[in-house]
Amino acid sequence: MRRIYLDHAATTPVDKAVLADMLPYFSDIAGNANSLHSFGREGAYAVDTARRQIAADLGVKPTEIYFTSGGTEADNWAVKGIAALDKNRGGHLITSKIEHHAVLCAFEQLEKQGYAVTYLDVDGEGLVSPEALEREIRPDTFLVSVMLANNEIGTIQPIRELCEIAHRRKLIFHTDAVQAIGSIPVNITALGVDMLSFSAHKFYGPKGIGVLYIKSGIRPDKLIAGGHQERSRRGGTTNVPSVVGLAAALRLALENLDENAEAIRALRDSFVKRVEDTIPHVVYNGSRDKRLPGNASFSFAFIEGESLLLNLDLNGIACSSGSACSSASLEPSHVLLATGLPIELAHGSIRFSFGKSNTSDDVAYTVEKLTEAVKKLREMSPLFAVIEHKGEGEYV
């Protein structure tokens, strides 16, 4: 059976060149990077080299790069680490309604501890309004966290403008850039953010390794204590092979960023056009222009997204119902509901995310099987039968 992977927003395969760079550090150069002997110094040198390379590639200082176990830890460290510094132990924080659960759940935990949290609304494309942020800032607000690009609908936020508003009021600004780094140009200095999270497995690097960029002068409290790693700010034995892999994957991603983005965007646009031309009663979620190049999120009326996902899987096509982190849940996407999409349409959502290995043949095959699956599932829908019988035209 043909197999097509269209879930790159969930994770990407490790590039073979990246794996080759990592392999020696699993066995041949296996010392603990925090040991003083020569074996340890070899590991420490590899980590230091990787840190310097990542910093150079992103235009920041090596001392501003902190390695974590991934984007989730980086997000939690940023949010909880700054909250722990609040002298009032109950001040005000701001985020958006469409954040990744790594951020939302961290804020929910802080609410239970007595902090006040405002969740900003978004418009129909999933965009946060700078004016809305300005209105919600209070005298006791100390942190704003808004993601750079959404993992479900691909919407890219006006982070520079949001950050400028926060800084005018002396607030700390964090952005979750997990979906953005390696996919679109990201100039951390130009954005002006105080903290930024990203993860290697979104740009053909290994899973289980990420980065929290912390601007010099910002000192969030520890999230993980128990060692002097990461300049005594994050305990735990350094994952040397994955650090090396992250640096190698980032370098490859940035070297080929424009070329890959152009090719992926062309495939995505071709796919979107074919779907909209072929399948009726469908909504394209998110912004058409302020959007990640590989993201295509659709809601199909009269069917459940999980049923459609399983039908596509039977045809060898991998995609996601919303975000992979919550795809086991039967709850409708919080992101789509926040954009104002009706709950019945939110239940029929599917996210396709293209990568550098996909082809135009993949697009043609996927549209063919998607059309067949939608037709089959709608034939089982009593509501669809009523709409078709009445000839009411477009339902959405």
TORKOL-4160 file (C-alpha; in steps of 0.2 Angstrom, whole numbers, padded with zeros to 4 digits, m for minus):
396
<pt num="1" X="0000" Y="0000" Z="0000"/>
<pt num="2" X="0006" Y="0018" Z="m0004"/>
<pt num="3" X="0011" Y="0028" Z="0011"/>
<pt num="4" X="0011" Y="0047" Z="0012"/>
<pt num="5" X="0016" Y="0057" Z="0027"/>
<pt num="6" X="0006" Y="0073" Z="0029"/>
<pt num="7" X="0009" Y="0076" Z="0047"/>
<pt num="8" X="0025" Y="0086" Z="0048"/>
<pt num="9" X="0017" Y="0098" Z="0060"/>
<pt num="10" X="0017" Y="0084" Z="0073"/>
<pt num="11" X="0035" Y="0078" Z="0070"/>
<pt num="12" X="0047" Y="0076" Z="0056"/>
<pt num="13" X="0059" Y="0061" Z="0052"/>
<pt num="14" X="0077" Y="0064" Z="0057"/>
<pt num="15" X="0087" Y="0069" Z="0042"/>
<pt num="16" X="0100" Y="0056" Z="0038"/>
<pt num="17" X="0114" Y="0069" Z="0038"/>
<pt num="18" X="0109" Y="0074" Z="0055"/>
<pt num="19" X="0108" Y="0056" Z="0061"/>
<pt num="20" X="0126" Y="0054" Z="0055"/>
<pt num="21" X="0132" Y="0069" Z="0065"/>
<pt num="22" X="0124" Y="0062" Z="0080"/>
<pt num="23" X="0129" Y="0043" Z="0080"/>
<pt num="24" X="0147" Y="0045" Z="0087"/>
<pt num="25" X="0140" Y="0053" Z="0103"/>
<pt num="26" X="0130" Y="0038" Z="0107"/>
<pt num="27" X="0145" Y="0026" Z="0109"/>
<pt num="28" X="0162" Y="0032" Z="0103"/>
<pt num="29" X="0161" Y="0049" Z="0112"/>
<pt num="30" X="0150" Y="0044" Z="0126"/>
<pt num="31" X="0157" Y="0054" Z="0141"/>
<pt num="32" X="0146" Y="0064" Z="0153"/>
<pt num="33" X="0148" Y="0082" Z="0147"/>
<pt num="34" X="0149" Y="0088" Z="0165"/>
<pt num="35" X="0163" Y="0076" Z="0170"/>
<pt num="36" X="0180" Y="0083" Z="0172"/>
<pt num="37" X="0190" Y="0069" Z="0163"/>
<pt num="38" X="0195" Y="0069" Z="0145"/>
<pt num="39" X="0179" Y="0059" Z="0140"/>
<pt num="40" X="0168" Y="0071" Z="0148"/>
<pt num="41" X="0178" Y="0086" Z="0140"/>
<pt num="42" X="0174" Y="0078" Z="0123"/>
<pt num="43" X="0156" Y="0079" Z="0126"/>
<pt num="44" X="0157" Y="0096" Z="0134"/>
<pt num="45" X="0166" Y="0103" Z="0118"/>
<pt num="46" X="0153" Y="0096" Z="0107"/>
<pt num="47" X="0139" Y="0104" Z="0117"/>
<pt num="48" X="0148" Y="0121" Z="0118"/>
<pt num="49" X="0151" Y="0120" Z="0099"/>
<pt num="50" X="0133" Y="0116" Z="0096"/>
<pt num="51" X="0127" Y="0130" Z="0107"/>
<pt num="52" X="0138" Y="0143" Z="0099"/>
<pt num="53" X="0133" Y="0137" Z="0081"/>
<pt num="54" X="0114" Y="0138" Z="0086"/>
<pt num="55" X="0117" Y="0156" Z="0093"/>
<pt num="56" X="0126" Y="0161" Z="0078"/>
<pt num="57" X="0112" Y="0154" Z="0067"/>
<pt num="58" X="0099" Y="0163" Z="0076"/>
<pt num="59" X="0109" Y="0180" Z="0079"/>
<pt num="60" X="0109" Y="0179" Z="0098"/>
<pt num="61" X="0122" Y="0175" Z="0112"/>
<pt num="62" X="0128" Y="0158" Z="0116"/>
<pt num="63" X="0124" Y="0162" Z="0134"/>
<pt num="64" X="0106" Y="0165" Z="0129"/>
<pt num="65" X="0103" Y="0147" Z="0123"/>
<pt num="66" X="0097" Y="0134" Z="0136"/>
<pt num="67" X="0094" Y="0116" Z="0131"/>
<pt num="68" X="0078" Y="0107" Z="0137"/>
<pt num="69" X="0069" Y="0091" Z="0134"/>
<pt num="70" X="0058" Y="0099" Z="0121"/>
<pt num="71" X="0046" Y="0113" Z="0117"/>
<pt num="72" X="0034" Y="0108" Z="0131"/>
<pt num="73" X="0047" Y="0110" Z="0145"/>
<pt num="74" X="0054" Y="0126" Z="0137"/>
<pt num="75" X="0036" Y="0133" Z="0137"/>
<pt num="76" X="0033" Y="0128" Z="0155"/>
<pt num="77" X="0050" Y="0134" Z="0161"/>
<pt num="78" X="0047" Y="0151" Z="0153"/>
<pt num="79" X="0029" Y="0153" Z="0160"/>
<pt num="80" X="0032" Y="0146" Z="0177"/>
<pt num="81" X="0049" Y="0152" Z="0180"/>
<pt num="82" X="0044" Y="0170" Z="0178"/>
<pt num="83" X="0028" Y="0168" Z="0188"/>
<pt num="84" X="0039" Y="0161" Z="0202"/>
<pt num="85" X="0048" Y="0178" Z="0203"/>
<pt num="86" X="0031" Y="0188" Z="0206"/>
<pt num="87" X="0033" Y="0195" Z="0223"/>
<pt num="88" X="0014" Y="0196" Z="0225"/>
<pt num="89" X="0012" Y="0178" Z="0221"/>
<pt num="90" X="m0005" Y="0181" Z="0213"/>
<pt num="91" X="m0001" Y="0194" Z="0199"/>
<pt num="92" X="m0009" Y="0195" Z="0182"/>
<pt num="93" X="m0003" Y="0186" Z="0166"/>
<pt num="94" X="m0009" Y="0186" Z="0148"/>
<pt num="95" X="m0010" Y="0173" Z="0134"/>
<pt num="96" X="m0021" Y="0169" Z="0120"/>
<pt num="97" X="m0035" Y="0156" Z="0118"/>
<pt num="98" X="m0026" Y="0147" Z="0104"/>
<pt num="99" X="m0010" Y="0143" Z="0112"/>
<pt num="100" X="m0003" Y="0125" Z="0113"/>
<pt num="101" X="m0008" Y="0115" Z="0128"/>
<pt num="102" X="0010" Y="0116" Z="0134"/>
<pt num="103" X="0007" Y="0135" Z="0137"/>
<pt num="104" X="m0012" Y="0134" Z="0142"/>
<pt num="105" X="m0010" Y="0120" Z="0155"/>
<pt num="106" X="0005" Y="0130" Z="0163"/>
<pt num="107" X="m0007" Y="0145" Z="0164"/>
<pt num="108" X="m0021" Y="0134" Z="0171"/>
<pt num="109" X="m0009" Y="0127" Z="0185"/>
<pt num="110" X="m0004" Y="0145" Z="0189"/>
<pt num="111" X="m0023" Y="0150" Z="0190"/>
<pt num="112" X="m0025" Y="0136" Z="0203"/>
<pt num="113" X="m0011" Y="0144" Z="0213"/>
<pt num="114" X="m0020" Y="0161" Z="0214"/>
<pt num="115" X="m0013" Y="0170" Z="0199"/>
<pt num="116" X="m0025" Y="0179" Z="0187"/>
<pt num="117" X="m0024" Y="0175" Z="0169"/>
<pt num="118" X="m0033" Y="0183" Z="0154"/>
<pt num="119" X="m0035" Y="0173" Z="0138"/>
<pt num="120" X="m0035" Y="0184" Z="0123"/>
<pt num="121" X="m0049" Y="0182" Z="0110"/>
<pt num="122" X="m0043" Y="0179" Z="0091"/>
<pt num="123" X="m0052" Y="0184" Z="0075"/>
<pt num="124" X="m0059" Y="0172" Z="0062"/>
<pt num="125" X="m0042" Y="0169" Z="0055"/>
<pt num="126" X="m0034" Y="0165" Z="0072"/>
<pt num="127" X="m0025" Y="0182" Z="0074"/>
<pt num="128" X="m0022" Y="0191" Z="0091"/>
<pt num="129" X="m0026" Y="0210" Z="0090"/>
<pt num="130" X="m0012" Y="0221" Z="0097"/>
<pt num="131" X="m0026" Y="0233" Z="0103"/>
<pt num="132" X="m0034" Y="0219" Z="0112"/>
<pt num="133" X="m0018" Y="0215" Z="0121"/>
<pt num="134" X="m0016" Y="0234" Z="0126"/>
<pt num="135" X="m0034" Y="0234" Z="0133"/>
<pt num="136" X="m0031" Y="0219" Z="0144"/>
<pt num="137" X="m0014" Y="0225" Z="0153"/>
<pt num="138" X="m0017" Y="0229" Z="0171"/>
<pt num="139" X="m0005" Y="0237" Z="0184"/>
<pt num="140" X="m0001" Y="0220" Z="0191"/>
<pt num="141" X="0002" Y="0211" Z="0174"/>
<pt num="142" X="0020" Y="0205" Z="0173"/>
<pt num="143" X="0020" Y="0192" Z="0158"/>
<pt num="144" X="0013" Y="0190" Z="0141"/>
<pt num="145" X="0015" Y="0174" Z="0131"/>
<pt num="146" X="0008" Y="0172" Z="0113"/>
<pt num="147" X="0014" Y="0159" Z="0101"/>
<pt num="148" X="0023" Y="0164" Z="0085"/>
<pt num="149" X="0014" Y="0152" Z="0073"/>
<pt num="150" X="m0001" Y="0141" Z="0078"/>
<pt num="151" X="0001" Y="0122" Z="0077"/>
<pt num="152" X="m0017" Y="0118" Z="0071"/>
<pt num="153" X="m0021" Y="0132" Z="0058"/>
<pt num="154" X="m0004" Y="0139" Z="0054"/>
<pt num="155" X="m0008" Y="0157" Z="0058"/>
<pt num="156" X="0007" Y="0168" Z="0061"/>
<pt num="157" X="0005" Y="0181" Z="0074"/>
<pt num="158" X="0011" Y="0199" Z="0074"/>
<pt num="159" X="0023" Y="0196" Z="0088"/>
<pt num="160" X="0034" Y="0211" Z="0085"/>
<pt num="161" X="0019" Y="0223" Z="0088"/>
<pt num="162" X="0013" Y="0213" Z="0103"/>
<pt num="163" X="0030" Y="0213" Z="0111"/>
<pt num="164" X="0032" Y="0231" Z="0108"/>
<pt num="165" X="0016" Y="0234" Z="0117"/>
<pt num="166" X="0021" Y="0223" Z="0132"/>
<pt num="167" X="0038" Y="0231" Z="0133"/>
<pt num="168" X="0031" Y="0249" Z="0134"/>
<pt num="169" X="0022" Y="0243" Z="0150"/>
<pt num="170" X="0038" Y="0235" Z="0156"/>
<pt num="171" X="0031" Y="0217" Z="0154"/>
<pt num="172" X="0041" Y="0201" Z="0150"/>
<pt num="173" X="0036" Y="0193" Z="0133"/>
<pt num="174" X="0038" Y="0175" Z="0129"/>
<pt num="175" X="0033" Y="0167" Z="0112"/>
<pt num="176" X="0031" Y="0148" Z="0108"/>
<pt num="177" X="0040" Y="0147" Z="0091"/>
<pt num="178" X="0040" Y="0128" Z="0090"/>
<pt num="179" X="0031" Y="0128" Z="0073"/>
<pt num="180" X="0040" Y="0143" Z="0066"/>
<pt num="181" X="0059" Y="0139" Z="0068"/>
<pt num="182" X="0065" Y="0130" Z="0053"/>
<pt num="183" X="0049" Y="0134" Z="0043"/>
<pt num="184" X="0049" Y="0153" Z="0041"/>
<pt num="185" X="0062" Y="0166" Z="0044"/>
<pt num="186" X="0063" Y="0171" Z="0062"/>
<pt num="187" X="0074" Y="0185" Z="0068"/>
<pt num="188" X="0074" Y="0185" Z="0087"/>
<pt num="189" X="0082" Y="0202" Z="0089"/>
<pt num="190" X="0070" Y="0210" Z="0077"/>
<pt num="191" X="0055" Y="0202" Z="0086"/>
<pt num="192" X="0062" Y="0209" Z="0103"/>
<pt num="193" X="0055" Y="0194" Z="0113"/>
<pt num="194" X="0063" Y="0190" Z="0130"/>
<pt num="195" X="0060" Y="0172" Z="0129"/>
<pt num="196" X="0057" Y="0160" Z="0114"/>
<pt num="197" X="0054" Y="0141" Z="0114"/>
<pt num="198" X="0058" Y="0129" Z="0100"/>
<pt num="199" X="0060" Y="0110" Z="0097"/>
<pt num="200" X="0072" Y="0100" Z="0085"/>
<pt num="201" X="0059" Y="0087" Z="0080"/>
<pt num="202" X="0049" Y="0100" Z="0070"/>
<pt num="203" X="0064" Y="0103" Z="0058"/>
<pt num="204" X="0071" Y="0086" Z="0054"/>
<pt num="205" X="0080" Y="0084" Z="0071"/>
<pt num="206" X="0079" Y="0072" Z="0085"/>
<pt num="207" X="0064" Y="0071" Z="0097"/>
<pt num="208" X="0067" Y="0075" Z="0115"/>
<pt num="209" X="0078" Y="0090" Z="0113"/>
<pt num="210" X="0073" Y="0109" Z="0113"/>
<pt num="211" X="0079" Y="0126" Z="0117"/>
<pt num="212" X="0073" Y="0140" Z="0128"/>
<pt num="213" X="0081" Y="0157" Z="0122"/>
<pt num="214" X="0082" Y="0168" Z="0137"/>
<pt num="215" X="0088" Y="0186" Z="0134"/>
<pt num="216" X="0102" Y="0192" Z="0144"/>
<pt num="217" X="0096" Y="0200" Z="0160"/>
<pt num="218" X="0080" Y="0189" Z="0161"/>
<pt num="219" X="0081" Y="0176" Z="0175"/>
<pt num="220" X="0066" Y="0164" Z="0176"/>
<pt num="221" X="0067" Y="0153" Z="0191"/>
<pt num="222" X="0072" Y="0135" Z="0189"/>
<pt num="223" X="0059" Y="0123" Z="0183"/>
<pt num="224" X="0070" Y="0107" Z="0185"/>
<pt num="225" X="0082" Y="0108" Z="0200"/>
<pt num="226" X="0095" Y="0095" Z="0204"/>
<pt num="227" X="0112" Y="0099" Z="0195"/>
<pt num="228" X="0123" Y="0112" Z="0189"/>
<pt num="229" X="0120" Y="0109" Z="0170"/>
<pt num="230" X="0115" Y="0124" Z="0159"/>
<pt num="231" X="0125" Y="0136" Z="0170"/>
<pt num="232" X="0116" Y="0130" Z="0185"/>
<pt num="233" X="0099" Y="0134" Z="0178"/>
<pt num="234" X="0092" Y="0118" Z="0172"/>
<pt num="235" X="0097" Y="0101" Z="0181"/>
<pt num="236" X="0099" Y="0085" Z="0171"/>
<pt num="237" X="0113" Y="0075" Z="0162"/>
<pt num="238" X="0116" Y="0084" Z="0145"/>
<pt num="239" X="0109" Y="0075" Z="0130"/>
<pt num="240" X="0124" Y="0076" Z="0120"/>
<pt num="241" X="0119" Y="0067" Z="0104"/>
<pt num="242" X="0103" Y="0076" Z="0103"/>
<pt num="243" X="0111" Y="0093" Z="0106"/>
<pt num="244" X="0123" Y="0089" Z="0092"/>
<pt num="245" X="0108" Y="0084" Z="0081"/>
<pt num="246" X="0098" Y="0100" Z="0085"/>
<pt num="247" X="0112" Y="0111" Z="0079"/>
<pt num="248" X="0115" Y="0101" Z="0064"/>
<pt num="249" X="0096" Y="0101" Z="0059"/>
<pt num="250" X="0094" Y="0119" Z="0062"/>
<pt num="251" X="0109" Y="0123" Z="0051"/>
<pt num="252" X="0102" Y="0112" Z="0037"/>
<pt num="253" X="0084" Y="0120" Z="0039"/>
<pt num="254" X="0091" Y="0138" Z="0039"/>
<pt num="255" X="0103" Y="0135" Z="0024"/>
<pt num="256" X="0088" Y="0128" Z="0014"/>
<pt num="257" X="0074" Y="0138" Z="0021"/>
<pt num="258" X="0068" Y="0148" Z="0006"/>
<pt num="259" X="0070" Y="0134" Z="m0006"/>
<pt num="260" X="0060" Y="0122" Z="0005"/>
<pt num="261" X="0047" Y="0134" Z="0010"/>
<pt num="262" X="0044" Y="0139" Z="m0008"/>
<pt num="263" X="0042" Y="0121" Z="m0014"/>
<pt num="264" X="0031" Y="0116" Z="0001"/>
<pt num="265" X="0020" Y="0131" Z="m0001"/>
<pt num="266" X="0017" Y="0127" Z="m0019"/>
<pt num="267" X="0012" Y="0109" Z="m0015"/>
<pt num="268" X="0001" Y="0115" Z="m0001"/>
<pt num="269" X="m0008" Y="0128" Z="m0012"/>
<pt num="270" X="m0011" Y="0115" Z="m0025"/>
<pt num="271" X="m0018" Y="0104" Z="m0013"/>
<pt num="272" X="m0030" Y="0117" Z="m0006"/>
<pt num="273" X="m0036" Y="0122" Z="m0023"/>
<pt num="274" X="m0040" Y="0105" Z="m0028"/>
<pt num="275" X="m0049" Y="0101" Z="m0012"/>
<pt num="276" X="m0059" Y="0117" Z="m0013"/>
<pt num="277" X="m0063" Y="0114" Z="m0031"/>
<pt num="278" X="m0068" Y="0095" Z="m0028"/>
<pt num="279" X="m0076" Y="0094" Z="m0012"/>
<pt num="280" X="m0092" Y="0105" Z="m0007"/>
<pt num="281" X="m0096" Y="0110" Z="0011"/>
<pt num="282" X="m0078" Y="0113" Z="0016"/>
<pt num="283" X="m0070" Y="0127" Z="0026"/>
<pt num="284" X="m0052" Y="0132" Z="0025"/>
<pt num="285" X="m0047" Y="0136" Z="0043"/>
<pt num="286" X="m0035" Y="0151" Z="0047"/>
<pt num="287" X="m0027" Y="0165" Z="0037"/>
<pt num="288" X="m0023" Y="0162" Z="0018"/>
<pt num="289" X="m0008" Y="0174" Z="0018"/>
<pt num="290" X="m0002" Y="0175" Z="0036"/>
<pt num="291" X="0001" Y="0156" Z="0037"/>
<pt num="292" X="0015" Y="0143" Z="0039"/>
<pt num="293" X="0020" Y="0136" Z="0021"/>
<pt num="294" X="0015" Y="0118" Z="0025"/>
<pt num="295" X="m0001" Y="0120" Z="0034"/>
<pt num="296" X="m0018" Y="0116" Z="0027"/>
<pt num="297" X="m0032" Y="0114" Z="0040"/>
<pt num="298" X="m0050" Y="0110" Z="0033"/>
<pt num="299" X="m0066" Y="0107" Z="0042"/>
<pt num="300" X="m0078" Y="0096" Z="0032"/>
<pt num="301" X="m0097" Y="0097" Z="0036"/>
<pt num="302" X="m0108" Y="0082" Z="0041"/>
<pt num="303" X="m0093" Y="0071" Z="0046"/>
<pt num="304" X="m0082" Y="0068" Z="0061"/>
<pt num="305" X="m0063" Y="0072" Z="0059"/>
<pt num="306" X="m0058" Y="0056" Z="0067"/>
<pt num="307" X="m0068" Y="0045" Z="0055"/>
<pt num="308" X="m0060" Y="0054" Z="0041"/>
<pt num="309" X="m0043" Y="0052" Z="0048"/>
<pt num="310" X="m0045" Y="0033" Z="0050"/>
<pt num="311" X="m0052" Y="0032" Z="0032"/>
<pt num="312" X="m0037" Y="0041" Z="0026"/>
<pt num="313" X="m0025" Y="0030" Z="0036"/>
<pt num="314" X="m0032" Y="0014" Z="0029"/>
<pt num="315" X="m0027" Y="0022" Z="0012"/>
<pt num="316" X="m0009" Y="0025" Z="0019"/>
<pt num="317" X="m0011" Y="0044" Z="0022"/>
<pt num="318" X="m0005" Y="0051" Z="0038"/>
<pt num="319" X="m0013" Y="0067" Z="0044"/>
<pt num="320" X="m0020" Y="0074" Z="0060"/>
<pt num="321" X="m0037" Y="0079" Z="0068"/>
<pt num="322" X="m0032" Y="0096" Z="0075"/>
<pt num="323" X="m0015" Y="0095" Z="0084"/>
<pt num="324" X="m0006" Y="0078" Z="0087"/>
<pt num="325" X="m0004" Y="0082" Z="0106"/>
<pt num="326" X="m0023" Y="0081" Z="0108"/>
<pt num="327" X="m0029" Y="0070" Z="0094"/>
<pt num="328" X="m0033" Y="0056" Z="0106"/>
<pt num="329" X="m0046" Y="0067" Z="0113"/>
<pt num="330" X="m0064" Y="0068" Z="0107"/>
<pt num="331" X="m0066" Y="0086" Z="0112"/>
<pt num="332" X="m0067" Y="0099" Z="0097"/>
<pt num="333" X="m0052" Y="0109" Z="0094"/>
<pt num="334" X="m0050" Y="0124" Z="0106"/>
<pt num="335" X="m0041" Y="0133" Z="0092"/>
<pt num="336" X="m0056" Y="0132" Z="0080"/>
<pt num="337" X="m0069" Y="0136" Z="0093"/>
<pt num="338" X="m0059" Y="0152" Z="0097"/>
<pt num="339" X="m0060" Y="0157" Z="0079"/>
<pt num="340" X="m0079" Y="0156" Z="0080"/>
<pt num="341" X="m0081" Y="0140" Z="0070"/>
<pt num="342" X="m0097" Y="0131" Z="0075"/>
<pt num="343" X="m0094" Y="0116" Z="0085"/>
<pt num="344" X="m0101" Y="0104" Z="0072"/>
<pt num="345" X="m0088" Y="0110" Z="0060"/>
<pt num="346" X="m0074" Y="0110" Z="0073"/>
<pt num="347" X="m0078" Y="0091" Z="0075"/>
<pt num="348" X="m0075" Y="0088" Z="0056"/>
<pt num="349" X="m0058" Y="0096" Z="0056"/>
<pt num="350" X="m0042" Y="0088" Z="0048"/>
<pt num="351" X="m0025" Y="0096" Z="0048"/>
<pt num="352" X="m0013" Y="0091" Z="0033"/>
<pt num="353" X="0005" Y="0097" Z="0035"/>
<pt num="354" X="0017" Y="0095" Z="0021"/>
<pt num="355" X="0036" Y="0093" Z="0021"/>
<pt num="356" X="0051" Y="0093" Z="0010"/>
<pt num="357" X="0049" Y="0075" Z="0005"/>
<pt num="358" X="0031" Y="0077" Z="m0002"/>
<pt num="359" X="0027" Y="0077" Z="m0021"/>
<pt num="360" X="0014" Y="0083" Z="m0033"/>
<pt num="361" X="0009" Y="0064" Z="m0034"/>
<pt num="362" X="0006" Y="0064" Z="m0016"/>
<pt num="363" X="m0006" Y="0079" Z="m0018"/>
<pt num="364" X="m0015" Y="0070" Z="m0032"/>
<pt num="365" X="m0017" Y="0054" Z="m0023"/>
<pt num="366" X="m0022" Y="0062" Z="m0006"/>
<pt num="367" X="m0036" Y="0072" Z="m0015"/>
<pt num="368" X="m0042" Y="0057" Z="m0023"/>
<pt num="369" X="m0043" Y="0047" Z="m0007"/>
<pt num="370" X="m0050" Y="0061" Z="0003"/>
<pt num="371" X="m0064" Y="0064" Z="m0010"/>
<pt num="372" X="m0069" Y="0046" Z="m0009"/>
<pt num="373" X="m0068" Y="0046" Z="0010"/>
<pt num="374" X="m0079" Y="0062" Z="0012"/>
<pt num="375" X="m0092" Y="0055" Z="0000"/>
<pt num="376" X="m0093" Y="0038" Z="0009"/>
<pt num="377" X="m0095" Y="0046" Z="0026"/>
<pt num="378" X="m0107" Y="0059" Z="0020"/>
<pt num="379" X="m0118" Y="0045" Z="0013"/>
<pt num="380" X="m0120" Y="0039" Z="0031"/>
<pt num="381" X="m0126" Y="0057" Z="0037"/>
<pt num="382" X="m0144" Y="0060" Z="0039"/>
<pt num="383" X="m0142" Y="0079" Z="0039"/>
<pt num="384" X="m0132" Y="0078" Z="0023"/>
<pt num="385" X="m0146" Y="0068" Z="0015"/>
<pt num="386" X="m0158" Y="0082" Z="0020"/>
<pt num="387" X="m0147" Y="0096" Z="0013"/>
<pt num="388" X="m0144" Y="0087" Z="m0003"/>
<pt num="389" X="m0163" Y="0082" Z="m0005"/>
<pt num="390" X="m0168" Y="0100" Z="m0002"/>
<pt num="391" X="m0155" Y="0107" Z="m0014"/>
<pt num="392" X="m0150" Y="0120" Z="m0002"/>
<pt num="393" X="m0133" Y="0122" Z="m0010"/>
<pt num="394" X="m0118" Y="0126" Z="0001"/>
<pt num="395" X="m0121" Y="0122" Z="0019"/>
<pt num="396" X="m0105" Y="0132" Z="0024"/>
